[in-house]
Amino acid sequence: MDYGFIALIVIAVLFVLSGIVTVQQGYISVITMFGKYRRIMRPGLNIKIPFLEKVYSRVSIQNRSVELEFQAVTIDQANVYFKSMLLYSVMNEEEETVKRVAFKFMSERELMQALVRTIEGNIRSYVATRRQAEVLGLRREIVEYVKVEIDQTLETWGYHLLDLQINDITFDQAIIESMSRVVASHNMKAAAENEGQALLITKTRAAEAEGNAIKIAAEAERQAAQLRGQGVALFRQEVAKGMSEAAEELKQANLDTNVILFSMWTEAVKNFAEYGKGNVIFLDGSPDGMQNTMQRIMGMMQMGNNSHEKR
C-alpha cells in the first residue's frame, strides 16, 4: 500500500473542504484576498480559494432595532426625556451597498454609536426650536423631521431608516407637577363655566315658566271675573224682568205690589237660614223693622224708575 498516495488524497480532500463556505439565510459574507475586497457570498453553499480568500465580515440584511434614551432641552430651557425605538436595515443586497456596509465602519459598535448619536442630534436640534408646551403634540413631526434629515446620511453608509417610534416623552418632576396644576385649573375653569351656563339656563327656564304661569293665571282670572260680571248682570236682568212681570200681573188683579217686596223679604230670610252654615245673622223681625226695610226697598226702586225715566 502506497501511504504517500493516501496522504496526498487526504490532503487534497482537506484542501477542498477548507474551501467550502456556508452562508446562513439573512446574511451576506464579504470575501477579501490579500486584504483587498474581492467578492461577496450569498446565502447557501459557496466555494472560496483556501488559504487565500478570507471571510472579512458577515453583513446582516435583516431588519434590526435599537432602543434609545436621551435628553433634549427646549427653547424655554425645559428638560425633555425621550424613549424611542429605531428600526433600520441594509438598503438592498447589491454588491456596492454591501461593500459600503462592510467597510464604512470598523465594527458594529462604531456603527451603532454613529447611528444613535446622529438621531439624537437631529431630535435635539428640532426640540431646541420648540417650547415645552408644544413638545407633547409633536411626536409625528419629530419623526418626520428626523427621517428627512437622516435618510441621506444613512444612505451613504448603506442603510435605510425604516421606522422611528417615540414611545415616551417626559419632563422634570417640577414641570410635570406644574403642568398638572395648569390642566387642573383649566378643567376647574371649564367646569365652572359649564355650571354657570347650566344654572343660567335653569334660572331662565324657571323664570319663563313662572312668567307663563302668571300670564295664564291672570288670563284665567280675567275671564272668570268677566264671566262673573256677566252672570251678575244677567241675574239682575232676570230679577228685574221677573219683578216687572209680577208687578204687572198684580196690577191687573187689583192687588198691592208690596206683596212682591214682602215675598222677596221672606225669600231672603229663608236663604239666610238655609245657606248660613251656622253663622249668626241678626235681622230685625219686628213689624216696624220689616216696614222700614220695605220702605227702603221701595225707595231704591223709585230711584231706579226715576233714573230710567230721565234717560
Summary of the structure (lengths in Angstrom):
residues: 311
radius of gyration: 58.3
end to end distance: 174.2
largest distance: 187.3
contacts: 737
relative contact order: 0.06
helix: 61%
strand: 21%
